[in-house]
Amino acid sequence: MQNVDTTKYVIYADITAEGIVERPDVVGAIFGQTEGLLGSDLDLRDLQKTGRLGRIDVQITSTGGKSSGTISIPSSFDKVETAILAAALETIDRVGPCIARIAVNRIEDVRASKRKYVIERAKRILVEMFDENILETEEITEEIKQSVRVEEITHLGKDSLPAGPNVLDSDAILVVEGRADVLNLLKYGIKNAVAVGGTNVPPTIADLCAKKVVTAFTDGDRGGELIIKELLQVADIDFVARAPEGKSVEDMTQKEIVRALRQKIPVEQVLDQYKIKNQPKRRREITTKRKSLIREKPFCVRNTAERAEAIAPRRVVPRETAPRVIRPQDVEAVALETAAPPEPIPEPVPEREWFKQHVDELDGTLSARLMDRNQNVLKEVAVRDLARELKEANGDVNGVIFDGVVTQRILDIAAEKGLEYLIGAKMGNIAKSPSCVKVLTKEA
C-alpha cells in the first residue's frame, strides 16, 4: 500500500509490448524479473510490505495486436535508491509471452509538488481570507465617512437642493448636477457646491447665481452639456468646468477634480462656443456690479523709465496778475517760465497693420500667440492655457494676440505681468480696465 505520509518520489515509466498483455501480467513481470537483481535490501516485494514502496499502478491498452501504457511507482527512498529502482525497471524485456520494453521518462519530487501547492494555496488564503477582513474594515471606515458627509449636507430653498455647508457664506460656489456630486466634493473638503437636481434648473439656483461668482461643474457627457446650456439661459454663471470625457463628477478623484477646476473657462468663451448671443441687459449690469465689488483694481507694475516715459510733462500756465514793470534782469526768467516744454513721448500702441495678419491666421483656431517687444512670436498655446502661460512668463512677453474673449481674469494677469497690449476676438464683461494695458479687438 502507498503511504502518502512518507512518499518522496514517484517513478513514471512507459511500457510497450509486442502482443496483448494486461495489468496483472505487467505487475508480475516487474516483481518476477527484478527479484534478486538488487539484493535482499531492495527486493520489491519486501519493500512494498514494509511500506517503503507504494502500490504499482499500471494503465495499459491494446490496439492492433500491440499493447502500450504507463507505470507509476511511489517511493519513500532517497534519490540514489529511487534511481536504482527506476533503472531496474528498464531491465524488464518480456511481459508474459510477449517481448516488452519499459522506459523511465521522469521522476517526480512529491515534496516539490507539495511546496508548489502550499505556495499557491497560501496565495489564495491571503487574498480570499485576509482581504475579506481588510474590505470589512474599509467598509466600516467608508460608512463612517459617508455618515459624516451626509450630516454636512444642507438643503437650500423651497426646492430642498442638496448643498455643502459653506454655500451661503462663500463668495464663489460650484453648481453640480446631483447629490452624489456634492457628496464626492465634500469627501475632498470642497464644501461650497450645490446641486441643480436635473436638467430643469430651479429658481433657487438662479437667485443664488445672481449674488455669487459661479462655476458650473458638470459631467463629461451629453447631459452635462445640456445643463450648461440651460444655466446659460436662466442663471448668471461666470465659469464652466467639465469632467473628463465620459466621466462623472461623482466618480472623479481629488487630483482629477483639482485639474478640471483649474482648466475652467470664462462664460464668454462658452457663449461663443454654443452660439448664444444677445444676453439681457440686466444680466450684464448684475455681472459688472458684482465683479466690481469682488475684484480689486490690479496694481500695474512699471519700472522707473517706463513711468517717466508714460507721464507727460505738465505745461506751466502763468496766472493772470496785474500789469507790472518787467525789469531787464527778469526777461530771461519770464522767458523760461512761459516757454512750452517738449511734446510728451506717446506710449507705443500696436498698429493694425502688423497684428492684422496674426489675427487672421488665428481666426477659428482658439489659439494664442505670446509676442516679445520686437513683435516676434515667442510661443503659441491654446486659449484655455493662456492664463497659466502668462502666470509662468518670466518677463519676455510684451503682448498677446489670441482667438478668444478678453476677460477680466486675463486682463488682470496681463496687468500684473506688465504687458503692453492684449488683442482678442471680442471684448467680455470688463469691470476694471487697467490703464497700463492696451486692449484691442478685431471687431474694433
PyMOL commands that set and color helices and strands:
alter all, ss='L'
color gray80, all
select helices_A, chain A and resi 23-34+40-42+44-50+79-89+110-152+179-187+203-209+222-234+249-251+254-262+267-273+281-294+304-310+328-338+352-362+383-391+408-416
alter helices_A, ss='H'
color red, helices_A
select strands_A, chain A and resi 9-17+57-63+66-75+94-95+98-109+154-156+161-163+172-176+193-195+213-218+239-242+265-266+367-371+377-382+399-402+405-406+421-424+426-427+438-441
alter strands_A, ss='S'
color yellow, strands_A
deselect
rebuild
show_as cartoon
